[in-house]
Amino acid sequence: MRRAAVSLVGGTAVFVSLVAPAGRDPVPAADSAPAFPSVNYAVAVDESASLTPADLRAEKAAAARIALGDVSSSSHVTVFGFAAAESDDQRAVDPVCPRTPLDAAGRETIGDCVGKLRGREEGEGTGTDFPSAIRQGVHDLTRGSDASEPRVLFLLTDGRMDVADSPKYGDPAHREAEGERQLTEALKDAAAQNVQIWPLGFGADPDQEQLDRIAAGGYRKGCVELPSATPKAHKVSGAKDIGTTLEKIFAAAHCLRHEEGPAPKRPPATLEIGISPLATVGSIVVDKGDPAVEITYADPSGDEVPTSGTYKKSRFELAGGNGAVEALKIVDPLPGTWKVRAEAPEGHRSLPVAVSVLWQGELRGAITMDPPSPQAGEKVTVTMRLQTREGYEIKDPRDYAGLRVRSELTGDGFDPLALDLADDGEGADPGASDGSFTGTATIPRDADGELKVSATLTASGLSADTRSESGEVAPGQLPVRAVLDLRAANAHPGTEVAGNLDVSNTTDVPHTLRLSVADVKDGLLSVEPAEITLGPGESGTRKVTVAVAPAGAFGDRLGDGLRLAGTVTVVDTTDDDRTLVRSPLSVHVTPEPGIGERYWWAFASGAVLIALAAAAVAARRRLRRRRRDPSGLVLRLVSEDGTVLNEHTAGRGNGKQWYEFAVAEAHRSPRIERRAHGPYAVQRRREGGAVLRKQGGSRTPVPPHGQVPLTDTLSLALGEETRTTRRRPQTATAGSGSGSGSGSPTGGAGGGTRGGYDDNPYL
């Protein structure tokens, strides 16, 4: 299956190949290196007299922090101060940091040039010229840059424009109005040049209305169309609030995810911070407070990692190690809990150390439509399961917080249908907050030909992922049908998960079915047999097994457990590779238990006795269920004149021991066919005979040697059972035709033909 993700960056669609990590041996290698777009941004720092020296220091700290928070070494930043030009020999803008690449060397220079920012003295132009600051930012961001890369202007100010003493705004009586006019024009130009503006309010009482206007006037479409990525103004409450506030803004502006760590601690201390399995690039930001504090980092395996170079195929790069704030950028980070250890010499332990993480990741999905080839008017179930970039299921709903799912069904003969996929555990959805979004739709009666269902996942900090599944409208009952019974399971590396595949071939030629596992990394899961050949008219139940790879294939990713999310596919190669089954498969893989865990029973005899008692209770329950088991019941269709038109041997029932069926071709060549959710169902009675349940819920006893009305012209009677049939109701194998009654036109194995998607246990 071809895989692609779409990331909306700066309003432009950028198609990025979905990749697995350049992770840890021996996990299979990624398709390519993780994609992370570079960013062009500028920082405008208000130097006007309306700000106090403390406010200016806070602005300078924020400006330096912006460069440290970026996770792309190919990004660029420009920093300048601004106030107002109030005479011919003054200028409104003070450039301090030219366009600087944020590689390791460039990051180290940012702190030095930011230090050149200073408050304006009387006679130097102490007003606040917003139009000039915005025009300068737009100029710096558009000069020599790629228009497809995000352009972000951070405006650090108290939000109070003052051009009353600026001659360039004309006559003093009209300067305020002219300033407002030019501000409007500057904002329009910023929007036209795709420049986002993120105002950051400093001072005791920043002008929130002015800041909101500036944020709304620039470019409003970030990397994804989500509220969290829309530019807005923020107020900085104080020095301690700079880091958290700025990181949230920075994360939103660049479509990064921001996660705060635990409460700050004074050194020596160890702080823990989690990195999501979705993360492809992350940056652990440590606010040391004091440059003398030394930081070391340990990955979730407990290994101390370097601050530069490659370790276990993760790549590391430290920025700002000599300052009060440092950031460790990690490409392909090991997911889990990281430990940040802070040490400091005597006399440098008074300030607390805080930690947070910024990351960007890839969210994948695997989509299924069941049945793959429905009939017009038939209901289909669509499931979109969330996965990590390695194809693993997502266990923590916080990893996809703010997710938006859009889905639609298209095809020949009808207008597109919007689908509502939900993860709320209601209706067709199997469980709430399990990362599986499910919905249903009815194929329009006018549908004829190709079908396609698609779904798009969008979340801030995660590249958008669109998946689609194609099918076709079946003209009638398919000549070859298959229903897979392979439930979610727990397994250890190197073990197998067993299931059943009920198959039926109503044609007079052999058909070959091909089985495979998709939507999971190659080598982690495999299905056997890979091919099944059905003879003419053959039907039955085949055993299938899904093998889990040995522990070595998972490397460091296995930990205390890992959920694999795959899709088992069955294709009829004889019928133009028609897809018969696309069934979701979830396998929770846990490490092989140690000797102590395996032999715990030797030290817990009491628990064994309890288990035996529970087993006895369960056995009694199974016995009661077996008494209702319809397997082996011989069902006869009897005409009005008493002629037996068809015999059919019932197979195993559903979870409540009902064998569900329908009457096919009732007016020509009537016969009983197994059909999940069919209009009729039978189960055994303890007193003998059976109970017939009709659609609507009515139930009628069927005596062993009597008959009851089934339709207007047909009745149902019970035939004689053989000892072999009663003892072995579920032993259908290839070519055996087991489960077929004599005279059955279909040779219905295990109860005849099954009804498409309705037997799928995942619905």
NORDA-V963038 format. One record per residue. N is the residue number from 1. D_LAST is the distance of its C-alpha to the last C-alpha in Angstrom with 2 decimals. Layout:
n: <N	N>
d_last: <D_LAST	D_LAST>
//
This chain:
n: <1	2	3	4	5	6	7	8	9	10	11	12	13	14	15	16	17	18	19	20	21	22	23	24	25	26	27	28	29	30	31	32	33	34	35	36	37	38	39	40	41	42	43	44	45	46	47	48	49	50	51	52	53	54	55	56	57	58	59	60	61	62	63	64	65	66	67	68	69	70	71	72	73	74	75	76	77	78	79	80	81	82	83	84	85	86	87	88	89	90	91	92	93	94	95	96	97	98	99	100	101	102	103	104	105	106	107	108	109	110	111	112	113	114	115	116	117	118	119	120	121	122	123	124	125	126	127	128	129	130	131	132	133	134	135	136	137	138	139	140	141	142	143	144	145	146	147	148	149	150	151	152	153	154	155	156	157	158	159	160	161	162	163	164	165	166	167	168	169	170	171	172	173	174	175	176	177	178	179	180	181	182	183	184	185	186	187	188	189	190	191	192	193	194	195	196	197	198	199	200	201	202	203	204	205	206	207	208	209	210	211	212	213	214	215	216	217	218	219	220	221	222	223	224	225	226	227	228	229	230	231	232	233	234	235	236	237	238	239	240	241	242	243	244	245	246	247	248	249	250	251	252	253	254	255	256	257	258	259	260	261	262	263	264	265	266	267	268	269	270	271	272	273	274	275	276	277	278	279	280	281	282	283	284	285	286	287	288	289	290	291	292	293	294	295	296	297	298	299	300	301	302	303	304	305	306	307	308	309	310	311	312	313	314	315	316	317	318	319	320	321	322	323	324	325	326	327	328	329	330	331	332	333	334	335	336	337	338	339	340	341	342	343	344	345	346	347	348	349	350	351	352	353	354	355	356	357	358	359	360	361	362	363	364	365	366	367	368	369	370	371	372	373	374	375	376	377	378	379	380	381	382	383	384	385	386	387	388	389	390	391	392	393	394	395	396	397	398	399	400	401	402	403	404	405	406	407	408	409	410	411	412	413	414	415	416	417	418	419	420	421	422	423	424	425	426	427	428	429	430	431	432	433	434	435	436	437	438	439	440	441	442	443	444	445	446	447	448	449	450	451	452	453	454	455	456	457	458	459	460	461	462	463	464	465	466	467	468	469	470	471	472	473	474	475	476	477	478	479	480	481	482	483	484	485	486	487	488	489	490	491	492	493	494	495	496	497	498	499	500	501	502	503	504	505	506	507	508	509	510	511	512	513	514	515	516	517	518	519	520	521	522	523	524	525	526	527	528	529	530	531	532	533	534	535	536	537	538	539	540	541	542	543	544	545	546	547	548	549	550	551	552	553	554	555	556	557	558	559	560	561	562	563	564	565	566	567	568	569	570	571	572	573	574	575	576	577	578	579	580	581	582	583	584	585	586	587	588	589	590	591	592	593	594	595	596	597	598	599	600	601	602	603	604	605	606	607	608	609	610	611	612	613	614	615	616	617	618	619	620	621	622	623	624	625	626	627	628	629	630	631	632	633	634	635	636	637	638	639	640	641	642	643	644	645	646	647	648	649	650	651	652	653	654	655	656	657	658	659	660	661	662	663	664	665	666	667	668	669	670	671	672	673	674	675	676	677	678	679	680	681	682	683	684	685	686	687	688	689	690	691	692	693	694	695	696	697	698	699	700	701	702	703	704	705	706	707	708	709	710	711	712	713	714	715	716	717	718	719	720	721	722	723	724	725	726	727	728	729	730	731	732	733	734	735	736	737	738	739	740	741	742	743	744	745	746	747	748	749	750	751	752	753	754	755	756	757	758	759	760	761	762	763>
d_last: <23.71	26.16	25.59	27.39	27.56	29.43	31.60	33.61	36.96	39.77	38.06	38.01	34.93	35.30	33.03	32.59	31.18	28.39	29.95	29.41	32.17	35.63	34.68	35.95	36.76	35.22	31.94	31.64	33.65	32.50	32.71	35.47	36.96	35.04	35.87	37.56	39.53	43.10	44.26	47.62	48.65	51.85	52.98	55.58	57.43	59.54	63.08	64.67	66.96	64.45	62.63	64.15	64.70	61.89	59.51	60.59	59.98	56.44	55.93	57.28	55.00	52.01	53.19	53.47	50.07	48.36	49.49	48.36	44.83	44.09	42.05	43.30	46.70	47.03	46.92	50.23	51.77	54.89	56.50	59.29	61.01	62.07	64.36	66.79	69.79	72.60	75.48	76.15	76.16	72.74	69.19	66.00	63.88	64.59	62.69	62.24	59.45	59.35	56.10	55.10	52.39	50.30	50.78	52.25	55.80	54.97	53.21	56.31	58.53	56.56	57.93	61.51	61.38	59.50	62.42	64.69	63.18	65.69	66.45	68.93	72.44	74.59	75.94	73.02	70.82	68.86	66.83	63.16	62.56	58.83	59.24	61.06	58.51	55.58	57.51	58.34	54.72	53.61	56.46	55.61	51.91	52.48	55.52	54.67	50.93	47.90	46.53	42.94	43.28	42.70	45.95	46.15	49.22	49.49	52.20	53.67	55.94	56.84	55.96	59.47	60.98	64.78	66.73	69.72	72.07	70.67	73.14	70.70	69.00	72.24	74.45	73.86	73.29	70.33	68.80	66.00	64.91	65.26	63.21	60.37	60.65	60.58	57.63	55.66	56.67	55.84	52.32	51.81	52.94	50.58	47.63	48.86	49.15	45.59	47.08	45.01	47.26	46.30	49.13	49.75	52.00	54.80	57.70	58.16	56.96	55.33	55.14	51.42	51.84	53.52	50.97	48.08	49.94	50.38	46.72	45.69	48.34	47.18	44.23	41.02	38.31	37.58	35.34	32.21	32.11	31.30	33.58	34.18	35.67	37.98	41.61	42.97	46.04	46.13	48.94	50.12	51.32	53.43	53.98	51.35	48.78	49.43	47.15	43.99	44.54	45.36	42.43	39.98	41.76	41.98	38.29	37.38	40.02	38.77	35.03	35.25	33.51	35.99	35.55	38.42	39.48	40.95	44.11	47.12	49.40	53.01	53.70	53.62	49.90	46.51	43.70	40.05	37.70	34.15	33.10	29.48	27.76	27.27	31.05	32.93	36.22	37.34	40.63	41.60	44.25	46.81	49.28	52.09	54.53	57.40	57.80	59.26	55.92	54.50	50.77	48.96	45.25	43.10	39.62	36.75	38.19	41.43	43.43	45.89	45.31	48.04	48.57	49.05	48.01	45.10	43.81	40.86	40.18	39.71	42.47	44.50	47.00	48.85	50.40	52.90	53.71	57.24	56.34	54.93	51.42	49.80	46.48	44.97	42.85	40.33	38.63	35.51	35.80	34.39	31.62	32.26	35.20	38.52	41.85	44.75	48.08	50.97	54.58	57.77	61.51	63.53	64.20	60.92	58.48	58.78	55.96	52.28	49.90	46.56	43.65	40.70	38.51	37.78	35.16	33.32	30.21	27.54	23.93	21.68	18.19	15.91	13.92	11.44	10.87	8.71	10.63	13.70	16.07	14.92	17.58	19.30	17.92	14.38	11.40	9.72	7.18	9.48	9.37	12.87	13.59	17.16	19.54	23.21	25.66	25.52	21.80	21.09	18.46	20.08	20.63	22.84	21.73	25.44	25.28	23.46	25.12	25.79	23.02	22.51	19.59	20.37	18.20	19.01	18.34	21.54	22.80	25.66	26.72	25.15	25.64	23.31	20.46	19.83	16.25	15.61	13.51	13.64	13.46	14.24	11.60	11.37	9.21	5.86	7.53	7.14	10.95	14.04	16.45	14.77	15.37	11.87	12.00	9.11	9.87	9.79	12.88	14.63	16.80	20.37	22.44	25.04	22.90	24.60	24.57	23.12	20.00	19.45	17.05	18.63	18.40	21.35	21.61	24.96	26.58	30.21	31.45	28.64	28.95	26.55	23.91	22.60	19.95	19.16	17.35	19.17	18.36	20.14	19.96	20.25	23.43	22.24	20.57	20.56	23.32	21.32	17.71	15.65	12.40	12.01	11.43	12.30	11.18	12.51	16.20	19.64	22.41	25.99	27.55	28.58	26.14	23.28	19.67	19.16	16.43	16.51	16.30	16.76	18.97	21.16	24.14	25.80	28.50	31.98	31.78	30.13	27.15	26.47	23.03	23.00	20.59	20.59	19.13	19.20	19.01	20.92	24.68	26.35	27.30	25.02	22.39	23.03	21.49	23.62	24.55	24.76	25.42	24.93	27.27	26.52	29.64	30.32	28.47	26.88	23.57	22.35	20.32	21.22	21.06	19.96	20.81	20.27	23.59	24.16	27.38	30.48	31.24	33.76	31.19	29.92	33.41	33.73	30.09	28.82	30.60	29.08	25.59	23.44	19.74	19.04	16.15	16.02	14.25	14.92	16.17	17.52	20.21	22.49	25.86	27.75	26.06	26.88	24.21	21.41	18.03	15.95	13.18	12.22	9.85	10.04	12.31	13.81	17.15	19.43	22.89	25.78	29.45	30.91	32.48	36.26	38.58	38.88	35.16	34.88	37.78	37.32	37.34	40.99	41.82	39.59	40.47	39.60	35.99	35.99	37.25	34.55	31.92	33.58	33.61	29.91	29.34	31.48	29.47	26.23	28.06	29.05	25.53	24.46	27.48	26.47	23.01	24.81	27.02	24.15	22.65	22.82	23.41	26.69	27.09	28.93	27.96	30.72	30.88	34.37	36.26	38.66	41.55	39.96	39.13	36.15	34.25	31.39	30.30	26.87	26.08	22.90	20.77	18.79	16.74	13.39	13.48	16.08	17.98	17.52	17.93	16.55	18.60	20.36	23.92	24.45	27.72	28.90	32.20	33.15	31.99	29.62	27.33	24.36	21.16	18.07	15.15	11.88	12.26	15.76	18.74	20.16	19.45	21.99	22.66	26.01	28.56	30.72	33.72	32.95	31.36	27.92	26.20	24.85	22.24	22.24	20.04	21.19	21.45	24.91	25.69	28.68	30.23	30.95	34.17	34.75	37.44	36.60	34.33	32.51	31.92	28.66	29.58	32.93	34.34	32.32	32.13	30.16	32.17	31.68	33.46	35.11	33.22	34.82	35.08	33.37	30.38	29.96	30.45	28.19	25.19	22.86	25.30	24.48	25.84	26.87	29.39	29.56	27.73	27.04	25.31	27.15	29.61	32.95	33.13	29.45	29.50	26.29	27.01	23.46	22.76	21.04	20.77	20.93	18.67	14.89	13.12	11.72	8.08	7.47	8.17	5.88	5.57	3.81	0.00>
//
